[in-house]
Amino acid sequence: MPQFQEKVGMFNRCIKPLVLALAVAFLGGVVSAQANTLETIRERGFLVCGSSNPLAGFAQQDADGRWSGFDVDLCRALAAAVFNNPDLIEFRAFRGEARFAPLQTGAVDVLMRNGAWSAGRDLRYGARYVTPSFFDGQGFLVPQSMSIVSAYELNNVTVCVVDNGSAVQALEEFFFTNQTSYTDVIYEDIADLIVAYRANMCDVISASGRQLQAIRRELTDPSQHRILPERISKEVLGPVVPGGDDQWFEIVRWTIFALITAEEVGVTRLNVDSLLASRSADVRRLLGVEGDYGSALGLKSSFMSDAIRAEGNYAEIYDKNFGPQTGAAMLRGQNALWSNGGLLYAPPIR
């Protein structure tokens, strides 16, 4: 017994500290390897930015291979914040609803849209959700011929829905709570919903708002179909970055905050330069004329105004991709500013 205790004591005195030191060194190496995203981007000369699941309005590619959409414009704003040049990006779209391996392997610096924010996704994969940039949830698409303007009017309808568990459950809870009836027509793939809807196999489609607006764009005459304003679930979308790099996390976060704040104080892509002479302290701080909020992030004091000058404020980006000119306008709804009844806001810059 004394011999055993002596060996344990030797382990605690000699071996255990060595193991701990090696562990700390290993973890320190991992953190330092992850904690230089901005330096890596600058050495590379461009930002690698992407999103999951290419989707009309968010990320679509034209015949010449050029990407456009809400996600892409946010990427361009971030590139402008870093380089003062929105063109210094490489955009990559990753198939699948939620992708984390590209962040873990360094294949991408930031995903502007990934699977909806949840505790499991935020804590499990070594990645960090930065801040909401788009609020969504499960909704309903109906033909205008039904003369329905609210989901609470739905009754005795057939609803096409994807069997992913949560969507079907949300549907059941919504109709049960409202004591109305429906019949679900269940499919395994979102692409089948539009096929069934076109063939009149269901009266209504139920899916996330972002999926519904993409479906609506594919219909022959989008104006003959309406996305009802209500959402029956919560889905929060926003940029996701690799864990372990607080500087990069803050750069992405305050770039998004800058676009939101710009809308709030009336700074646009067109007037940003003229407002450099503004007497408003809020505007002057946003544009980097008063105070320096860039140096702590390794950026110029004008990084927020550079992002706005490149892509405009949040409203300009939203309207460009989801406004009337698209032929399938999507109401701001939850994505309106907090002062206009929405959920969108940014902390003050001061």
Backbone torsions as a table, in degrees:
resi	resn	phi	psi	omega
1	MET	NA	-49.6	177.4
2	PRO	-56.9	-36.8	179.9
3	GLN	-63.8	-40.8	179.3
4	PHE	-64.3	-44.4	-180.0
5	GLN	-62.8	-36.6	179.1
6	GLU	-63.9	-39.2	179.9
7	LYS	-67.8	-39.7	177.8
8	VAL	-63.1	-41.9	178.8
9	GLY	-61.9	-40.4	178.8
10	MET	-63.7	-39.0	178.9
11	PHE	-62.7	-45.7	-178.6
12	ASN	-64.6	-35.4	-176.6
13	ARG	-79.6	-34.8	-169.8
14	CYS	-115.1	-56.3	-172.0
15	ILE	-73.6	-45.4	-176.4
16	LYS	-58.3	-47.4	177.5
17	PRO	-60.3	-34.9	178.9
18	LEU	-65.4	-44.2	178.5
19	VAL	-61.1	-44.7	179.6
20	LEU	-63.1	-39.9	179.4
21	ALA	-64.0	-42.2	177.7
22	LEU	-64.1	-39.4	179.3
23	ALA	-63.9	-44.4	179.3
24	VAL	-63.0	-42.1	179.7
25	ALA	-62.4	-41.5	-179.8
26	PHE	-63.9	-48.7	-179.4
27	LEU	-64.9	-37.4	177.8
28	GLY	-62.4	-37.7	177.4
29	GLY	-64.6	-39.6	178.6
30	VAL	-63.7	-47.1	-178.7
31	VAL	-61.8	-46.1	-178.8
32	SER	-64.7	-33.1	178.7
33	ALA	-68.3	-32.5	-179.0
34	GLN	-87.0	-20.7	-168.6
35	ALA	-90.8	24.2	179.5
36	ASN	-131.2	37.6	-177.3
37	THR	-59.2	-46.6	-179.4
38	LEU	-60.6	-43.6	178.2
39	GLU	-61.8	-43.3	179.1
40	THR	-61.3	-43.4	-179.6
41	ILE	-62.8	-44.1	-179.3
42	ARG	-66.3	-40.4	178.0
43	GLU	-64.9	-37.4	179.0
44	ARG	-70.0	-35.8	178.4
45	GLY	95.7	2.6	177.7
46	PHE	-162.6	160.2	179.3
47	LEU	-91.0	134.3	172.0
48	VAL	-101.1	111.6	-171.7
49	CYS	-129.9	144.9	-177.5
50	GLY	-153.5	-171.6	174.6
51	SER	-157.2	162.7	178.5
52	SER	-90.5	153.6	172.0
53	ASN	50.2	85.1	176.7
54	PRO	-48.9	133.5	-172.7
55	LEU	-147.9	132.9	-178.9
56	ALA	-54.4	134.5	-178.0
57	GLY	92.3	-32.1	-178.8
58	PHE	-102.0	-49.0	179.1
59	ALA	-157.0	106.7	177.6
60	GLN	-134.7	152.6	-175.8
61	GLN	-113.3	134.3	179.1
62	ASP	-87.8	-177.0	-175.7
63	ALA	-63.8	-23.3	179.7
64	ASP	-92.7	5.8	177.8
65	GLY	85.5	6.2	179.9
66	ARG	-83.2	136.5	179.2
67	TRP	-93.2	144.4	175.0
68	SER	-148.2	165.9	178.2
69	GLY	132.6	176.0	-177.7
70	PHE	-57.4	-47.7	179.5
71	ASP	-60.6	-42.8	-176.5
72	VAL	-65.7	-40.9	-179.9
73	ASP	-65.7	-36.5	175.7
74	LEU	-65.7	-38.1	175.9
75	CYS	-62.3	-42.6	-179.4
76	ARG	-64.9	-38.8	177.4
77	ALA	-63.2	-39.9	178.8
78	LEU	-65.9	-40.5	177.4
79	ALA	-62.4	-37.6	177.7
80	ALA	-66.2	-37.1	178.4
81	ALA	-64.1	-35.3	-177.3
82	VAL	-84.8	-46.1	-172.0
83	PHE	-111.3	-8.2	-168.6
84	ASN	58.8	32.1	178.1
85	ASN	-152.2	106.5	-176.3
86	PRO	-69.8	-14.0	-177.9
87	ASP	-81.8	-10.2	-177.2
88	LEU	-85.1	61.8	177.3
89	ILE	-136.6	154.6	166.5
90	GLU	-121.9	116.7	-177.3
91	PHE	-96.0	133.0	179.4
92	ARG	-127.5	131.1	176.8
93	ALA	-105.6	132.5	-177.0
94	PHE	-113.1	124.1	179.1
95	ARG	-65.9	140.9	179.3
96	GLY	118.0	153.8	-176.1
97	GLU	-74.6	-40.0	-178.4
98	ALA	-136.0	116.2	-176.1
99	ARG	-122.2	124.9	-179.3
100	PHE	-122.6	-25.2	179.9
101	ALA	-57.5	-39.9	178.0
102	PRO	-59.4	-33.2	176.1
103	LEU	-72.8	-41.8	-178.2
104	GLN	-64.7	-34.4	-176.2
105	THR	-91.9	-5.4	-178.8
106	GLY	81.0	14.1	179.0
107	ALA	-71.5	-16.3	-179.8
108	VAL	-148.1	146.0	-179.0
109	ASP	-83.6	-31.6	-178.5
110	VAL	-157.7	140.9	170.1
111	LEU	-104.5	114.7	-177.9
112	MET	-72.2	-22.5	175.1
113	ARG	-145.3	127.0	177.8
114	ASN	-133.2	-165.7	175.0
115	GLY	-57.8	152.3	-178.2
116	ALA	-54.8	143.2	-177.1
117	TRP	-60.2	128.7	174.6
118	SER	-148.4	165.1	-179.9
119	ALA	-60.4	-44.9	-178.5
120	GLY	-60.9	-45.3	-178.8
121	ARG	-70.2	-31.4	-178.1
122	ASP	-77.4	-25.2	-172.5
123	LEU	-110.2	-15.7	-166.8
124	ARG	-95.3	-25.7	-166.3
125	TYR	-112.7	11.0	-179.7
126	GLY	70.1	22.9	177.7
127	ALA	-123.0	160.5	-177.6
128	ARG	-127.1	127.4	170.2
129	TYR	-74.9	131.3	-169.2
130	VAL	-86.6	-59.8	-179.3
131	THR	-166.9	153.4	177.7
132	PRO	-64.8	135.3	172.2
133	SER	-122.5	-10.8	178.3
134	PHE	-156.2	121.3	177.1
135	PHE	-96.1	132.7	-175.5
136	ASP	-141.7	-172.9	178.8
137	GLY	168.5	172.1	-178.3
138	GLN	-73.1	132.7	-178.4
139	GLY	-136.6	-161.1	-175.6
140	PHE	-136.5	137.9	172.4
141	LEU	-111.0	127.5	-177.8
142	VAL	-132.5	155.6	173.4
143	PRO	-74.2	145.0	178.0
144	GLN	-59.0	-27.4	-177.9
145	SER	-62.3	-18.8	178.0
146	MET	-76.7	-15.4	179.8
147	SER	55.5	40.5	178.9
148	ILE	-110.4	132.2	-179.6
149	VAL	-117.3	-3.3	-179.4
150	SER	-142.8	145.0	178.5
151	ALA	-63.4	-23.7	-179.1
152	TYR	-72.8	-8.5	175.5
153	GLU	-88.8	-10.5	-177.3
154	LEU	-68.9	128.0	178.9
155	ASN	-161.4	140.5	-178.7
156	ASN	54.9	49.4	-178.9
157	VAL	-121.5	157.5	172.0
158	THR	-100.2	134.4	-173.3
159	VAL	-124.3	122.6	173.9
160	CYS	-82.7	131.2	-176.9
161	VAL	-150.6	150.3	177.6
162	VAL	-86.8	136.7	-177.9
163	ASP	-83.0	77.9	175.9
164	ASN	-111.6	17.8	178.3
165	GLY	87.0	-68.6	-174.6
166	SER	-68.3	-37.0	-178.6
167	ALA	-66.6	-43.8	179.3
168	VAL	-64.9	-42.0	180.0
169	GLN	-65.0	-42.3	179.1
170	ALA	-62.1	-37.9	178.3
171	LEU	-63.2	-47.3	179.5
172	GLU	-59.4	-45.6	-177.6
173	GLU	-66.2	-38.6	-179.2
174	PHE	-63.8	-49.7	-177.6
175	PHE	-71.0	-32.6	176.9
176	PHE	-66.1	-45.6	-179.4
177	THR	-60.6	-37.5	-177.3
178	ASN	-91.7	2.5	177.5
179	GLN	52.4	45.6	175.3
180	THR	-122.9	165.4	-173.9
181	SER	-113.2	154.1	177.4
182	TYR	-158.7	165.6	173.1
183	THR	-126.5	124.7	-179.6
184	ASP	-88.3	144.5	174.4
185	VAL	-118.2	104.5	-167.1
186	ILE	-96.6	136.0	175.9
187	TYR	-129.6	167.3	-179.5
188	GLU	-98.7	-17.5	-176.3
189	ASP	-130.3	140.3	-178.0
190	ILE	-60.3	-30.2	-178.8
191	ALA	-64.3	-26.8	-179.7
192	ASP	-72.5	-21.6	-176.8
193	LEU	-63.6	-44.4	-178.4
194	ILE	-69.9	-34.0	177.7
195	VAL	-63.0	-47.1	-179.6
196	ALA	-66.7	-39.6	-179.5
197	TYR	-64.7	-43.9	178.0
198	ARG	-62.0	-33.5	-178.2
199	ALA	-86.9	9.0	179.3
200	ASN	60.1	31.5	176.7
201	MET	-84.1	-8.8	173.8
202	CYS	-151.7	155.7	179.7
203	ASP	-84.0	-29.9	-168.9
204	VAL	-138.2	148.0	169.5
205	ILE	-109.6	136.4	173.9
206	SER	-119.9	121.4	179.1
207	ALA	-162.2	-177.9	177.4
208	SER	-64.4	154.9	-179.7
209	GLY	-58.6	-38.5	-178.9
210	ARG	-67.0	-36.0	177.5
211	GLN	-72.0	-37.0	179.3
212	LEU	-64.8	-40.0	179.9
213	GLN	-68.3	-32.2	176.1
214	ALA	-68.7	-41.5	177.3
215	ILE	-62.7	-44.7	-178.4
216	ARG	-59.3	-36.7	179.6
217	ARG	-65.2	-27.0	-178.3
218	GLU	-81.7	-14.1	-178.8
219	LEU	-73.9	152.1	-174.9
220	THR	-56.9	-44.7	178.1
221	ASP	-131.3	91.3	-176.6
222	PRO	-56.1	-28.8	-177.6
223	SER	-66.3	-15.6	179.4
224	GLN	-89.0	10.5	-179.2
225	HIS	-137.6	146.4	-173.5
226	ARG	-128.3	137.0	169.9
227	ILE	-93.7	116.8	-178.0
228	LEU	-67.0	148.7	-171.1
229	PRO	-71.5	-24.5	-174.6
230	GLU	-74.7	150.1	171.6
231	ARG	-121.6	136.8	-175.2
232	ILE	-107.8	10.5	174.8
233	SER	-151.8	171.0	178.6
234	LYS	-111.5	127.5	173.7
235	GLU	-138.8	117.6	-179.6
236	VAL	-108.9	124.9	-179.5
237	LEU	-114.5	149.5	178.0
238	GLY	-179.1	173.9	-178.6
239	PRO	-64.7	147.0	178.3
240	VAL	-126.9	133.8	-178.5
241	VAL	-125.4	162.1	175.1
242	PRO	-62.6	146.3	176.6
243	GLY	-72.9	160.1	173.8
244	GLY	94.0	3.0	-179.5
245	ASP	-132.5	88.4	-177.4
246	ASP	-65.1	-34.9	180.0
247	GLN	-61.4	-47.4	-178.9
248	TRP	-66.8	-39.8	176.0
249	PHE	-54.7	-47.5	-177.8
250	GLU	-70.0	-34.8	177.9
251	ILE	-61.5	-48.0	179.9
252	VAL	-64.3	-43.8	-176.6
253	ARG	-63.0	-46.5	-176.4
254	TRP	-77.2	-17.0	170.8
255	THR	-69.9	-44.2	176.4
256	ILE	-64.0	-44.4	178.6
257	PHE	-59.3	-36.6	-179.4
258	ALA	-63.1	-41.5	-179.6
259	LEU	-65.4	-38.9	179.2
260	ILE	-69.6	-45.9	179.6
261	THR	-61.8	-37.7	179.9
262	ALA	-59.3	-43.1	176.8
263	GLU	-62.3	-41.8	-176.4
264	GLU	-62.9	-38.7	-176.5
265	VAL	-99.7	4.4	173.7
266	GLY	83.5	22.2	176.6
267	VAL	-91.1	127.5	-178.8
268	THR	-122.6	174.9	178.2
269	ARG	-61.5	-33.3	-175.9
270	LEU	-82.6	-33.0	-174.5
271	ASN	-104.3	3.1	-174.1
272	VAL	-58.1	-40.2	-178.1
273	ASP	-72.2	-39.0	179.6
274	SER	-67.4	-27.1	-178.6
275	LEU	-82.8	0.3	174.2
276	LEU	-62.2	-22.4	178.6
277	ALA	-96.7	10.0	-178.7
278	SER	-61.7	149.5	176.0
279	ARG	-91.2	-8.4	179.7
280	SER	-71.2	124.4	179.7
281	ALA	-63.6	-36.7	179.6
282	ASP	-62.1	-43.5	179.8
283	VAL	-69.3	-43.4	-177.5
284	ARG	-63.2	-39.6	178.1
285	ARG	-68.7	-40.0	178.6
286	LEU	-60.1	-40.8	-174.8
287	LEU	-88.3	-0.4	176.6
288	GLY	81.5	10.9	178.7
289	VAL	-78.2	-34.8	-179.6
290	GLU	-121.5	124.8	-176.6
291	GLY	80.2	160.7	179.4
292	ASP	-131.0	101.7	-178.8
293	TYR	-103.2	3.5	-179.4
294	GLY	-92.5	-35.6	-173.2
295	SER	-62.8	-33.8	178.7
296	ALA	-65.7	-19.7	179.4
297	LEU	-101.9	-0.1	-177.0
298	GLY	80.4	20.6	-178.0
299	LEU	-120.3	171.0	175.0
300	LYS	-71.2	156.9	177.9
301	SER	-64.1	-19.4	-178.0
302	SER	-94.7	15.0	-172.4
303	PHE	-61.3	-33.1	-179.9
304	MET	-72.8	-42.3	177.8
305	SER	-67.3	-31.1	177.2
306	ASP	-64.1	-40.4	179.1
307	ALA	-66.6	-42.3	-179.6
308	ILE	-67.2	-42.7	-180.0
309	ARG	-61.0	-33.6	-177.6
310	ALA	-75.8	-45.6	-170.6
311	GLU	-125.4	-7.3	-178.7
312	GLY	90.6	-179.3	178.9
313	ASN	-83.4	-179.3	-175.9
314	TYR	-58.3	-44.0	-178.7
315	ALA	-61.4	-41.0	179.9
316	GLU	-63.4	-41.4	179.2
317	ILE	-67.5	-42.6	179.4
318	TYR	-62.6	-49.5	-177.0
319	ASP	-64.6	-35.8	178.8
320	LYS	-60.0	-36.7	-173.6
321	ASN	-102.3	-20.4	-177.4
322	PHE	-131.3	9.4	-176.9
323	GLY	-82.2	-177.2	-176.4
324	PRO	-57.4	-32.9	-177.1
325	GLN	-64.9	-14.9	177.7
326	THR	-77.8	-14.6	-177.2
327	GLY	83.6	-4.0	-179.9
328	ALA	-147.0	62.0	-175.2
329	ALA	-58.0	141.1	177.1
330	MET	-119.2	122.8	-178.7
331	LEU	-58.9	148.6	178.9
332	ARG	-62.2	-44.6	177.7
333	GLY	53.0	-123.7	-179.9
334	GLN	-61.9	-21.4	-177.1
335	ASN	-90.1	12.2	170.4
336	ALA	-78.4	160.8	175.9
337	LEU	-60.2	152.7	178.1
338	TRP	-55.6	-32.5	-178.4
339	SER	-75.5	-11.4	178.6
340	ASN	-113.4	20.2	176.7
341	GLY	91.6	5.2	179.3
342	GLY	-97.6	-167.5	-179.0
343	LEU	-107.9	-0.7	-171.4
344	LEU	-85.3	124.3	174.2
345	TYR	-157.4	163.3	176.8
346	ALA	-132.8	149.2	175.7
347	PRO	-61.9	152.0	179.7
348	PRO	-66.5	149.6	176.9
349	ILE	-96.0	101.1	179.6
350	ARG	-165.8	NA	NA
